[in-house]
Amino acid sequence: QVQLVESGGGLVQAGGSLRLSCAVSGSMFSINFMGWYRRAPGKQRESVANIMSGGSTNYADSVKGRFTISRDNAKNTVYLQMNSLKPEDTGVYYCAARRGPGTWYWGQGTQVTVSS
């Protein structure tokens, strides 16, 4: 029912910026968590940033101060503003949503490549 579609990835130089978007379709009923994850080459997926239904946000230490997660409820869209990008930020970024009892929904991912 719930579908997540990421967009906004691309190739940028170190120090550049990108804004990722996650468009949510289907019912948002009981969705209590939205987040961005990434998978760097050769590594497992890791949490980057998340926003709870009440608006509280959390960030991985590696992106704190550089990335900002936000949402536009009217558009059913979650964003990840990424500034001061580093080569270490390279990876596939996934949008995720969690429904109450533990059901997770994932987007297909969008590639972010930061060149040095």
Backbone as XML, in Angstrom:
<?xml version="1.0"?>
<chain id="A" units="angstrom">
  <residue number="1" name="GLN">
    <atom name="N" x="0.819" y="-1.203" z="0.000"/>
    <atom name="CA" x="0.000" y="0.000" z="0.000"/>
    <atom name="C" x="0.861" y="1.264" z="0.000"/>
  </residue>
  <residue number="2" name="VAL">
    <atom name="N" x="1.795" y="1.340" z="0.932"/>
    <atom name="CA" x="2.680" y="2.490" z="1.023"/>
    <atom name="C" x="3.854" y="2.308" z="0.071"/>
  </residue>
  <residue number="3" name="GLN">
    <atom name="N" x="4.117" y="3.329" z="-0.715"/>
    <atom name="CA" x="5.251" y="3.331" z="-1.619"/>
    <atom name="C" x="6.091" y="4.576" z="-1.401"/>
  </residue>
  <residue number="4" name="LEU">
    <atom name="N" x="7.398" y="4.402" z="-1.440"/>
    <atom name="CA" x="8.336" y="5.493" z="-1.258"/>
    <atom name="C" x="9.211" y="5.588" z="-2.499"/>
  </residue>
  <residue number="5" name="VAL">
    <atom name="N" x="9.349" y="6.781" z="-3.031"/>
    <atom name="CA" x="10.154" y="6.998" z="-4.221"/>
    <atom name="C" x="11.139" y="8.123" z="-3.953"/>
  </residue>
  <residue number="6" name="GLU">
    <atom name="N" x="12.429" y="7.790" z="-4.010"/>
    <atom name="CA" x="13.471" y="8.775" z="-3.786"/>
    <atom name="C" x="13.875" y="9.443" z="-5.090"/>
  </residue>
  <residue number="7" name="SER">
    <atom name="N" x="14.342" y="10.663" z="-4.969"/>
    <atom name="CA" x="14.883" y="11.382" z="-6.109"/>
    <atom name="C" x="15.864" y="12.431" z="-5.602"/>
  </residue>
  <residue number="8" name="GLY">
    <atom name="N" x="16.635" y="12.988" z="-6.503"/>
    <atom name="CA" x="17.533" y="14.073" z="-6.162"/>
    <atom name="C" x="19.000" y="13.703" z="-6.067"/>
  </residue>
  <residue number="9" name="GLY">
    <atom name="N" x="19.315" y="12.434" z="-6.210"/>
    <atom name="CA" x="20.706" y="12.034" z="-6.157"/>
    <atom name="C" x="21.462" y="12.489" z="-7.388"/>
  </residue>
  <residue number="10" name="GLY">
    <atom name="N" x="22.763" y="12.342" z="-7.324"/>
    <atom name="CA" x="23.586" y="12.743" z="-8.446"/>
    <atom name="C" x="25.049" y="12.734" z="-8.100"/>
  </residue>
  <residue number="11" name="LEU">
    <atom name="N" x="25.831" y="13.312" z="-8.978"/>
    <atom name="CA" x="27.277" y="13.409" z="-8.810"/>
    <atom name="C" x="27.646" y="14.844" z="-8.490"/>
  </residue>
  <residue number="12" name="VAL">
    <atom name="N" x="28.339" y="15.033" z="-7.383"/>
    <atom name="CA" x="28.770" y="16.367" z="-6.975"/>
    <atom name="C" x="30.206" y="16.315" z="-6.491"/>
  </residue>
  <residue number="13" name="GLN">
    <atom name="N" x="30.839" y="17.468" z="-6.496"/>
    <atom name="CA" x="32.182" y="17.575" z="-5.954"/>
    <atom name="C" x="32.130" y="17.743" z="-4.445"/>
  </residue>
  <residue number="14" name="ALA">
    <atom name="N" x="33.200" y="17.363" z="-3.783"/>
    <atom name="CA" x="33.292" y="17.558" z="-2.345"/>
    <atom name="C" x="33.019" y="19.013" z="-2.004"/>
  </residue>
  <residue number="15" name="GLY">
    <atom name="N" x="32.229" y="19.205" z="-0.962"/>
    <atom name="CA" x="31.843" y="20.543" z="-0.557"/>
    <atom name="C" x="30.530" y="21.007" z="-1.147"/>
  </residue>
  <residue number="16" name="GLY">
    <atom name="N" x="30.021" y="20.263" z="-2.098"/>
    <atom name="CA" x="28.770" y="20.620" z="-2.738"/>
    <atom name="C" x="27.560" y="20.188" z="-1.939"/>
  </residue>
  <residue number="17" name="SER">
    <atom name="N" x="26.392" y="20.430" z="-2.522"/>
    <atom name="CA" x="25.134" y="20.140" z="-1.842"/>
    <atom name="C" x="24.172" y="19.410" z="-2.756"/>
  </residue>
  <residue number="18" name="LEU">
    <atom name="N" x="23.304" y="18.640" z="-2.148"/>
    <atom name="CA" x="22.204" y="17.978" z="-2.828"/>
    <atom name="C" x="21.012" y="17.955" z="-1.894"/>
  </residue>
  <residue number="19" name="ARG">
    <atom name="N" x="19.834" y="17.929" z="-2.471"/>
    <atom name="CA" x="18.630" y="17.729" z="-1.685"/>
    <atom name="C" x="17.891" y="16.517" z="-2.214"/>
  </residue>
  <residue number="20" name="LEU">
    <atom name="N" x="17.744" y="15.532" z="-1.360"/>
    <atom name="CA" x="17.012" y="14.332" z="-1.705"/>
    <atom name="C" x="15.552" y="14.476" z="-1.301"/>
  </residue>
  <residue number="21" name="SER">
    <atom name="N" x="14.683" y="13.901" z="-2.102"/>
    <atom name="CA" x="13.267" y="13.922" z="-1.812"/>
    <atom name="C" x="12.742" y="12.497" z="-1.742"/>
  </residue>
  <residue number="22" name="CYS">
    <atom name="N" x="11.794" y="12.292" z="-0.871"/>
    <atom name="CA" x="11.125" y="11.004" z="-0.739"/>
    <atom name="C" x="9.632" y="11.256" z="-0.809"/>
  </residue>
  <residue number="23" name="ALA">
    <atom name="N" x="9.044" y="10.889" z="-1.921"/>
    <atom name="CA" x="7.614" y="11.054" z="-2.113"/>
    <atom name="C" x="6.897" y="9.814" z="-1.613"/>
  </residue>
  <residue number="24" name="VAL">
    <atom name="N" x="5.934" y="10.028" z="-0.752"/>
    <atom name="CA" x="5.192" y="8.935" z="-0.142"/>
    <atom name="C" x="3.809" y="8.855" z="-0.752"/>
  </residue>
  <residue number="25" name="SER">
    <atom name="N" x="3.457" y="7.693" z="-1.244"/>
    <atom name="CA" x="2.114" y="7.457" z="-1.753"/>
    <atom name="C" x="1.454" y="6.368" z="-0.919"/>
  </residue>
  <residue number="26" name="GLY">
    <atom name="N" x="0.144" y="6.366" z="-0.932"/>
    <atom name="CA" x="-0.585" y="5.428" z="-0.107"/>
    <atom name="C" x="-0.854" y="6.023" z="1.262"/>
  </residue>
  <residue number="27" name="SER">
    <atom name="N" x="-1.422" y="5.220" z="2.105"/>
    <atom name="CA" x="-1.837" y="5.684" z="3.417"/>
    <atom name="C" x="-0.653" y="5.928" z="4.345"/>
  </residue>
  <residue number="28" name="MET">
    <atom name="N" x="-0.709" y="7.047" z="5.039"/>
    <atom name="CA" x="0.285" y="7.356" z="6.062"/>
    <atom name="C" x="-0.215" y="6.979" z="7.451"/>
  </residue>
  <residue number="29" name="PHE">
    <atom name="N" x="-1.323" y="6.289" z="7.500"/>
    <atom name="CA" x="-1.905" y="5.904" z="8.772"/>
    <atom name="C" x="-0.939" y="5.056" z="9.582"/>
  </residue>
  <residue number="30" name="SER">
    <atom name="N" x="-0.735" y="5.450" z="10.815"/>
    <atom name="CA" x="0.116" y="4.746" z="11.777"/>
    <atom name="C" x="1.609" y="4.804" z="11.457"/>
  </residue>
  <residue number="31" name="ILE">
    <atom name="N" x="2.000" y="5.623" z="10.480"/>
    <atom name="CA" x="3.424" y="5.833" z="10.219"/>
    <atom name="C" x="3.965" y="6.722" z="11.335"/>
  </residue>
  <residue number="32" name="ASN">
    <atom name="N" x="4.898" y="6.204" z="12.102"/>
    <atom name="CA" x="5.426" y="6.953" z="13.239"/>
    <atom name="C" x="6.897" y="7.316" z="13.098"/>
  </residue>
  <residue number="33" name="PHE">
    <atom name="N" x="7.504" y="6.943" z="11.990"/>
    <atom name="CA" x="8.926" y="7.139" z="11.806"/>
    <atom name="C" x="9.245" y="7.228" z="10.325"/>
  </residue>
  <residue number="34" name="MET">
    <atom name="N" x="10.009" y="8.230" z="9.949"/>
    <atom name="CA" x="10.516" y="8.350" z="8.599"/>
    <atom name="C" x="12.014" y="8.593" z="8.691"/>
  </residue>
  <residue number="35" name="GLY">
    <atom name="N" x="12.752" y="7.973" z="7.809"/>
    <atom name="CA" x="14.185" y="8.143" z="7.898"/>
    <atom name="C" x="14.896" y="7.953" z="6.585"/>
  </residue>
  <residue number="36" name="TRP">
    <atom name="N" x="16.142" y="8.389" z="6.580"/>
    <atom name="CA" x="17.037" y="8.186" z="5.466"/>
    <atom name="C" x="18.170" y="7.266" z="5.896"/>
  </residue>
  <residue number="37" name="TYR">
    <atom name="N" x="18.442" y="6.286" z="5.075"/>
    <atom name="CA" x="19.536" y="5.358" z="5.283"/>
    <atom name="C" x="20.427" y="5.396" z="4.056"/>
  </residue>
  <residue number="38" name="ARG">
    <atom name="N" x="21.635" y="4.934" z="4.210"/>
    <atom name="CA" x="22.522" y="4.861" z="3.060"/>
    <atom name="C" x="23.368" y="3.600" z="3.131"/>
  </residue>
  <residue number="39" name="ARG">
    <atom name="N" x="23.776" y="3.158" z="1.967"/>
    <atom name="CA" x="24.660" y="2.016" z="1.857"/>
    <atom name="C" x="25.861" y="2.420" z="1.017"/>
  </residue>
  <residue number="40" name="ALA">
    <atom name="N" x="26.991" y="2.531" z="1.673"/>
    <atom name="CA" x="28.229" y="2.857" z="0.984"/>
    <atom name="C" x="28.783" y="1.600" z="0.334"/>
  </residue>
  <residue number="41" name="PRO">
    <atom name="N" x="29.619" y="1.758" z="-0.681"/>
    <atom name="CA" x="30.198" y="0.584" z="-1.337"/>
    <atom name="C" x="30.897" y="-0.334" z="-0.347"/>
  </residue>
  <residue number="42" name="GLY">
    <atom name="N" x="30.528" y="-1.602" z="-0.376"/>
    <atom name="CA" x="31.152" y="-2.583" z="0.486"/>
    <atom name="C" x="30.704" y="-2.558" z="1.932"/>
  </residue>
  <residue number="43" name="LYS">
    <atom name="N" x="29.707" y="-1.758" z="2.252"/>
    <atom name="CA" x="29.237" y="-1.655" z="3.623"/>
    <atom name="C" x="27.747" y="-1.952" z="3.720"/>
  </residue>
  <residue number="44" name="GLN">
    <atom name="N" x="27.315" y="-2.221" z="4.943"/>
    <atom name="CA" x="25.898" y="-2.428" z="5.186"/>
    <atom name="C" x="25.175" y="-1.097" z="5.295"/>
  </residue>
  <residue number="45" name="ARG">
    <atom name="N" x="23.886" y="-1.159" z="5.149"/>
    <atom name="CA" x="23.066" y="0.030" z="5.241"/>
    <atom name="C" x="23.130" y="0.613" z="6.651"/>
  </residue>
  <residue number="46" name="GLU">
    <atom name="N" x="23.226" y="1.933" z="6.740"/>
    <atom name="CA" x="23.301" y="2.603" z="8.016"/>
    <atom name="C" x="22.310" y="3.754" z="8.064"/>
  </residue>
  <residue number="47" name="SER">
    <atom name="N" x="21.895" y="4.076" z="9.260"/>
    <atom name="CA" x="20.979" y="5.180" z="9.453"/>
    <atom name="C" x="21.708" y="6.504" z="9.292"/>
  </residue>
  <residue number="48" name="VAL">
    <atom name="N" x="21.077" y="7.423" z="8.581"/>
    <atom name="CA" x="21.639" y="8.751" z="8.357"/>
    <atom name="C" x="20.887" y="9.799" z="9.170"/>
  </residue>
  <residue number="49" name="ALA">
    <atom name="N" x="19.585" y="9.813" z="9.026"/>
    <atom name="CA" x="18.751" y="10.791" z="9.714"/>
    <atom name="C" x="17.334" y="10.264" z="9.786"/>
  </residue>
  <residue number="50" name="ASN">
    <atom name="N" x="16.621" y="10.668" z="10.813"/>
    <atom name="CA" x="15.235" y="10.263" z="10.907"/>
    <atom name="C" x="14.407" y="11.351" z="11.569"/>
  </residue>
  <residue number="51" name="ILE">
    <atom name="N" x="13.129" y="11.273" z="11.328"/>
    <atom name="CA" x="12.196" y="12.222" z="11.908"/>
    <atom name="C" x="10.985" y="11.440" z="12.390"/>
  </residue>
  <residue number="52" name="MET">
    <atom name="N" x="10.588" y="11.685" z="13.624"/>
    <atom name="CA" x="9.465" y="10.990" z="14.207"/>
    <atom name="C" x="8.171" y="11.739" z="13.927"/>
  </residue>
  <residue number="53" name="SER">
    <atom name="N" x="7.074" y="11.077" z="14.180"/>
    <atom name="CA" x="5.773" y="11.674" z="13.885"/>
    <atom name="C" x="5.560" y="12.981" z="14.619"/>
  </residue>
  <residue number="54" name="GLY">
    <atom name="N" x="6.157" y="13.107" z="15.804"/>
    <atom name="CA" x="6.030" y="14.327" z="16.568"/>
    <atom name="C" x="6.950" y="15.448" z="16.122"/>
  </residue>
  <residue number="55" name="GLY">
    <atom name="N" x="7.848" y="15.157" z="15.186"/>
    <atom name="CA" x="8.728" y="16.170" z="14.648"/>
    <atom name="C" x="10.163" y="16.113" z="15.128"/>
  </residue>
  <residue number="56" name="SER">
    <atom name="N" x="10.448" y="15.295" z="16.120"/>
    <atom name="CA" x="11.816" y="15.186" z="16.612"/>
    <atom name="C" x="12.711" y="14.560" z="15.554"/>
  </residue>
  <residue number="57" name="THR">
    <atom name="N" x="13.952" y="15.008" z="15.498"/>
    <atom name="CA" x="14.899" y="14.519" z="14.510"/>
    <atom name="C" x="16.150" y="13.968" z="15.175"/>
  </residue>
  <residue number="58" name="ASN">
    <atom name="N" x="16.801" y="13.062" z="14.484"/>
    <atom name="CA" x="18.064" y="12.501" z="14.928"/>
    <atom name="C" x="18.975" y="12.334" z="13.724"/>
  </residue>
  <residue number="59" name="TYR">
    <atom name="N" x="20.266" y="12.451" z="13.974"/>
    <atom name="CA" x="21.247" y="12.354" z="12.908"/>
    <atom name="C" x="22.416" y="11.490" z="13.333"/>
  </residue>
  <residue number="60" name="ALA">
    <atom name="N" x="22.979" y="10.810" z="12.367"/>
    <atom name="CA" x="24.228" y="10.126" z="12.619"/>
    <atom name="C" x="25.307" y="11.167" z="12.898"/>
  </residue>
  <residue number="61" name="ASP">
    <atom name="N" x="26.236" y="10.819" z="13.775"/>
    <atom name="CA" x="27.297" y="11.766" z="14.109"/>
    <atom name="C" x="28.072" y="12.225" z="12.877"/>
  </residue>
  <residue number="62" name="SER">
    <atom name="N" x="28.209" y="11.346" z="11.915"/>
    <atom name="CA" x="28.995" y="11.655" z="10.739"/>
    <atom name="C" x="28.376" y="12.726" z="9.852"/>
  </residue>
  <residue number="63" name="VAL">
    <atom name="N" x="27.078" y="12.969" z="10.001"/>
    <atom name="CA" x="26.405" y="13.953" z="9.160"/>
    <atom name="C" x="25.855" y="15.124" z="9.950"/>
  </residue>
  <residue number="64" name="LYS">
    <atom name="N" x="25.942" y="15.064" z="11.254"/>
    <atom name="CA" x="25.393" y="16.114" z="12.099"/>
    <atom name="C" x="26.018" y="17.465" z="11.759"/>
  </residue>
  <residue number="65" name="GLY">
    <atom name="N" x="25.165" y="18.450" z="11.590"/>
    <atom name="CA" x="25.627" y="19.779" z="11.232"/>
    <atom name="C" x="25.722" y="20.011" z="9.750"/>
  </residue>
  <residue number="66" name="ARG">
    <atom name="N" x="25.651" y="18.957" z="8.959"/>
    <atom name="CA" x="25.737" y="19.069" z="7.508"/>
    <atom name="C" x="24.439" y="18.691" z="6.816"/>
  </residue>
  <residue number="67" name="PHE">
    <atom name="N" x="23.720" y="17.726" z="7.376"/>
    <atom name="CA" x="22.483" y="17.240" z="6.777"/>
    <atom name="C" x="21.293" y="17.698" z="7.611"/>
  </residue>
  <residue number="68" name="THR">
    <atom name="N" x="20.180" y="17.909" z="6.941"/>
    <atom name="CA" x="18.948" y="18.276" z="7.615"/>
    <atom name="C" x="17.788" y="17.487" z="7.033"/>
  </residue>
  <residue number="69" name="ILE">
    <atom name="N" x="17.057" y="16.797" z="7.888"/>
    <atom name="CA" x="15.870" y="16.086" z="7.449"/>
    <atom name="C" x="14.655" y="16.946" z="7.755"/>
  </residue>
  <residue number="70" name="SER">
    <atom name="N" x="13.716" y="16.965" z="6.846"/>
    <atom name="CA" x="12.503" y="17.741" z="7.025"/>
    <atom name="C" x="11.361" y="17.064" z="6.287"/>
  </residue>
  <residue number="71" name="ARG">
    <atom name="N" x="10.175" y="17.539" z="6.518"/>
    <atom name="CA" x="9.013" y="16.970" z="5.852"/>
    <atom name="C" x="8.015" y="18.047" z="5.494"/>
  </residue>
  <residue number="72" name="ASP">
    <atom name="N" x="7.273" y="17.779" z="4.452"/>
    <atom name="CA" x="6.182" y="18.632" z="4.028"/>
    <atom name="C" x="4.945" y="17.748" z="4.044"/>
  </residue>
  <residue number="73" name="ASN">
    <atom name="N" x="4.166" y="17.858" z="5.090"/>
    <atom name="CA" x="3.011" y="16.988" z="5.244"/>
    <atom name="C" x="1.978" y="17.173" z="4.133"/>
  </residue>
  <residue number="74" name="ALA">
    <atom name="N" x="1.835" y="18.400" z="3.665"/>
    <atom name="CA" x="0.868" y="18.670" z="2.611"/>
    <atom name="C" x="1.225" y="17.941" z="1.323"/>
  </residue>
  <residue number="75" name="LYS">
    <atom name="N" x="2.506" y="17.741" z="1.091"/>
    <atom name="CA" x="2.966" y="17.072" z="-0.122"/>
    <atom name="C" x="3.330" y="15.618" z="0.110"/>
  </residue>
  <residue number="76" name="ASN">
    <atom name="N" x="3.199" y="15.158" z="1.346"/>
    <atom name="CA" x="3.606" y="13.799" z="1.690"/>
    <atom name="C" x="5.025" y="13.513" z="1.212"/>
  </residue>
  <residue number="77" name="THR">
    <atom name="N" x="5.917" y="14.422" z="1.534"/>
    <atom name="CA" x="7.288" y="14.325" z="1.075"/>
    <atom name="C" x="8.251" y="14.583" z="2.221"/>
  </residue>
  <residue number="78" name="VAL">
    <atom name="N" x="9.290" y="13.781" z="2.281"/>
    <atom name="CA" x="10.367" y="13.948" z="3.241"/>
    <atom name="C" x="11.626" y="14.317" z="2.474"/>
  </residue>
  <residue number="79" name="TYR">
    <atom name="N" x="12.395" y="15.230" z="3.021"/>
    <atom name="CA" x="13.585" y="15.721" z="2.354"/>
    <atom name="C" x="14.832" y="15.458" z="3.185"/>
  </residue>
  <residue number="80" name="LEU">
    <atom name="N" x="15.940" y="15.387" z="2.501"/>
    <atom name="CA" x="17.232" y="15.357" z="3.159"/>
    <atom name="C" x="18.124" y="16.364" z="2.448"/>
  </residue>
  <residue number="81" name="GLN">
    <atom name="N" x="18.358" y="17.489" z="3.106"/>
    <atom name="CA" x="19.260" y="18.497" z="2.581"/>
    <atom name="C" x="20.667" y="18.128" z="3.005"/>
  </residue>
  <residue number="82" name="MET">
    <atom name="N" x="21.551" y="17.960" z="2.048"/>
    <atom name="CA" x="22.917" y="17.539" z="2.314"/>
    <atom name="C" x="23.867" y="18.633" z="1.859"/>
  </residue>
  <residue number="83" name="ASN">
    <atom name="N" x="24.567" y="19.203" z="2.812"/>
    <atom name="CA" x="25.538" y="20.249" z="2.529"/>
    <atom name="C" x="26.933" y="19.777" z="2.898"/>
  </residue>
  <residue number="84" name="SER">
    <atom name="N" x="27.915" y="20.486" z="2.397"/>
    <atom name="CA" x="29.317" y="20.172" z="2.690"/>
    <atom name="C" x="29.612" y="18.695" z="2.482"/>
  </residue>
  <residue number="85" name="LEU">
    <atom name="N" x="29.188" y="18.181" z="1.358"/>
    <atom name="CA" x="29.322" y="16.760" z="1.089"/>
    <atom name="C" x="30.784" y="16.333" z="1.012"/>
  </residue>
  <residue number="86" name="LYS">
    <atom name="N" x="31.013" y="15.131" z="1.484"/>
    <atom name="CA" x="32.338" y="14.534" z="1.501"/>
    <atom name="C" x="32.325" y="13.254" z="0.684"/>
  </residue>
  <residue number="87" name="PRO">
    <atom name="N" x="33.479" y="12.839" z="0.182"/>
    <atom name="CA" x="33.525" y="11.568" z="-0.551"/>
    <atom name="C" x="32.975" y="10.401" z="0.270"/>
  </residue>
  <residue number="88" name="GLU">
    <atom name="N" x="33.134" y="10.448" z="1.578"/>
    <atom name="CA" x="32.625" y="9.392" z="2.447"/>
    <atom name="C" x="31.107" y="9.319" z="2.462"/>
  </residue>
  <residue number="89" name="ASP">
    <atom name="N" x="30.442" y="10.343" z="1.963"/>
    <atom name="CA" x="28.988" y="10.336" z="1.889"/>
    <atom name="C" x="28.471" y="9.553" z="0.690"/>
  </residue>
  <residue number="90" name="THR">
    <atom name="N" x="29.350" y="9.137" z="-0.167"/>
    <atom name="CA" x="28.959" y="8.401" z="-1.363"/>
    <atom name="C" x="28.227" y="7.115" z="-1.005"/>
  </residue>
  <residue number="91" name="GLY">
    <atom name="N" x="27.153" y="6.855" z="-1.705"/>
    <atom name="CA" x="26.406" y="5.640" z="-1.480"/>
    <atom name="C" x="25.012" y="5.742" z="-2.057"/>
  </residue>
  <residue number="92" name="VAL">
    <atom name="N" x="24.264" y="4.683" z="-1.887"/>
    <atom name="CA" x="22.867" y="4.677" z="-2.281"/>
    <atom name="C" x="22.041" y="5.077" z="-1.067"/>
  </residue>
  <residue number="93" name="TYR">
    <atom name="N" x="21.231" y="6.092" z="-1.234"/>
    <atom name="CA" x="20.410" y="6.601" z="-0.150"/>
    <atom name="C" x="18.984" y="6.093" z="-0.285"/>
  </residue>
  <residue number="94" name="TYR">
    <atom name="N" x="18.472" y="5.573" z="0.811"/>
    <atom name="CA" x="17.143" y="4.992" z="0.844"/>
    <atom name="C" x="16.252" y="5.738" z="1.817"/>
  </residue>
  <residue number="95" name="CYS">
    <atom name="N" x="15.032" y="5.939" z="1.416"/>
    <atom name="CA" x="14.012" y="6.457" z="2.303"/>
    <atom name="C" x="13.289" y="5.280" z="2.934"/>
  </residue>
  <residue number="96" name="ALA">
    <atom name="N" x="12.943" y="5.404" z="4.202"/>
    <atom name="CA" x="12.255" y="4.339" z="4.907"/>
    <atom name="C" x="11.153" y="4.898" z="5.783"/>
  </residue>
  <residue number="97" name="ALA">
    <atom name="N" x="10.127" y="4.109" z="5.952"/>
    <atom name="CA" x="9.016" y="4.457" z="6.827"/>
    <atom name="C" x="8.674" y="3.251" z="7.684"/>
  </residue>
  <residue number="98" name="ARG">
    <atom name="N" x="8.289" y="3.514" z="8.912"/>
    <atom name="CA" x="7.914" y="2.452" z="9.832"/>
    <atom name="C" x="6.490" y="2.646" z="10.302"/>
  </residue>
  <residue number="99" name="ARG">
    <atom name="N" x="5.736" y="1.588" z="10.242"/>
    <atom name="CA" x="4.373" y="1.586" z="10.745"/>
    <atom name="C" x="4.343" y="0.884" z="12.086"/>
  </residue>
  <residue number="100" name="GLY">
    <atom name="N" x="3.603" y="1.436" z="12.999"/>
    <atom name="CA" x="3.471" y="1.014" z="14.392"/>
    <atom name="C" x="4.067" y="-0.298" z="14.849"/>
  </residue>
  <residue number="101" name="PRO">
    <atom name="N" x="3.429" y="-1.420" z="14.491"/>
    <atom name="CA" x="3.868" y="-2.704" z="15.067"/>
    <atom name="C" x="5.173" y="-3.248" z="14.498"/>
  </residue>
  <residue number="102" name="GLY">
    <atom name="N" x="5.825" y="-2.534" z="13.613"/>
    <atom name="CA" x="7.115" y="-2.969" z="13.120"/>
    <atom name="C" x="7.198" y="-3.246" z="11.642"/>
  </residue>
  <residue number="103" name="THR">
    <atom name="N" x="6.230" y="-2.791" z="10.887"/>
    <atom name="CA" x="6.259" y="-2.949" z="9.440"/>
    <atom name="C" x="7.074" y="-1.827" z="8.817"/>
  </residue>
  <residue number="104" name="TRP">
    <atom name="N" x="8.020" y="-2.194" z="7.988"/>
    <atom name="CA" x="8.904" y="-1.239" z="7.328"/>
    <atom name="C" x="8.625" y="-1.170" z="5.840"/>
  </residue>
  <residue number="105" name="TYR">
    <atom name="N" x="8.729" y="0.026" z="5.302"/>
    <atom name="CA" x="8.612" y="0.273" z="3.871"/>
    <atom name="C" x="9.881" y="0.962" z="3.406"/>
  </residue>
  <residue number="106" name="TRP">
    <atom name="N" x="10.369" y="0.561" z="2.240"/>
    <atom name="CA" x="11.621" y="1.086" z="1.710"/>
    <atom name="C" x="11.467" y="1.549" z="0.279"/>
  </residue>
  <residue number="107" name="GLY">
    <atom name="N" x="12.149" y="2.636" z="-0.035"/>
    <atom name="CA" x="12.239" y="3.061" z="-1.413"/>
    <atom name="C" x="13.311" y="2.271" z="-2.138"/>
  </residue>
  <residue number="108" name="GLN">
    <atom name="N" x="13.455" y="2.523" z="-3.424"/>
    <atom name="CA" x="14.428" y="1.801" z="-4.237"/>
    <atom name="C" x="15.827" y="2.389" z="-4.160"/>
  </residue>
  <residue number="109" name="GLY">
    <atom name="N" x="15.942" y="3.590" z="-3.634"/>
    <atom name="CA" x="17.235" y="4.211" z="-3.461"/>
    <atom name="C" x="17.601" y="5.173" z="-4.571"/>
  </residue>
  <residue number="110" name="THR">
    <atom name="N" x="18.444" y="6.118" z="-4.232"/>
    <atom name="CA" x="18.973" y="7.063" z="-5.202"/>
    <atom name="C" x="20.469" y="7.214" z="-4.956"/>
  </residue>
  <residue number="111" name="GLN">
    <atom name="N" x="21.231" y="7.190" z="-6.024"/>
    <atom name="CA" x="22.687" y="7.205" z="-5.920"/>
    <atom name="C" x="23.209" y="8.605" z="-5.662"/>
  </residue>
  <residue number="112" name="VAL">
    <atom name="N" x="24.077" y="8.707" z="-4.675"/>
    <atom name="CA" x="24.800" y="9.942" z="-4.395"/>
    <atom name="C" x="26.284" y="9.639" z="-4.513"/>
  </residue>
  <residue number="113" name="THR">
    <atom name="N" x="26.956" y="10.371" z="-5.374"/>
    <atom name="CA" x="28.386" y="10.197" z="-5.555"/>
    <atom name="C" x="29.080" y="11.532" z="-5.347"/>
  </residue>
  <residue number="114" name="VAL">
    <atom name="N" x="30.029" y="11.547" z="-4.431"/>
    <atom name="CA" x="30.776" y="12.756" z="-4.123"/>
    <atom name="C" x="32.223" y="12.533" z="-4.532"/>
  </residue>
  <residue number="115" name="SER">
    <atom name="N" x="32.682" y="13.314" z="-5.452"/>
    <atom name="CA" x="34.036" y="13.181" z="-5.950"/>
    <atom name="C" x="34.989" y="14.057" z="-5.157"/>
  </residue>
  <residue number="116" name="SER">
    <atom name="N" x="36.224" y="13.615" z="-5.067"/>
    <atom name="CA" x="37.246" y="14.373" z="-4.365"/>
    <atom name="C" x="38.093" y="15.189" z="-5.319"/>
  </residue>
</chain>
